[in-house]
């Protein structure tokens, strides 16, 4: 009975979160085993600002945004773009309802993987969980698949991935330095295939 009661309570909580909308869903603690490190408030605001600027200057009717392995920025981004999609391995974020899609970057080379989202997004913000070329390469395959032909890419990762970021994402290092709630041992940088810094400097 206790197990059933707990299940029903969790089910009711999830339903309330979905009814309230993704921006109201519960906060989750970092899972270090999944290499999760949450951005600080300023970084989340700046990523949302980039979304706001790009969609305001986009001529098409719909501006599609995807976040890959960047769940801590989602609530800020979805306030600017209600259809923003969070692709995340951690299924706790299923409470975001239709704005969530579980994915595994290790399946990047599987036949047909993520084909349902091929060339769908105007902007993709990605934060690979690991600082290895294998991870960067596989994330790059997925990002290139789901990004529109003239789409924008923002990569948040360590300074050590500079060469791999250029090779597998086609992005260059920016001045903008994403920061986290907890200090990380690795120097963290941003990369993009457009002039990201001019947007942030203009809005300051």
ABEGO torsion letter per residue (X at the ends): XAAAAAAAAAAAAAAAAAAAEAAABBBBBBBAAAGBBBBBAAAAAAAAAAAAAAAAABABABBBBBBBGBAAAAAAAAAABAABBBBBABAAAAAAEAABBBBBAAAAABBGBGAAABGABABBBBBBABBBAAAAAAAAAAAAAABBAABBBBBBBBAAAAAAAAAAAGBBBBABBBBBABBBABBBBBBBABBAAAAAAAAX
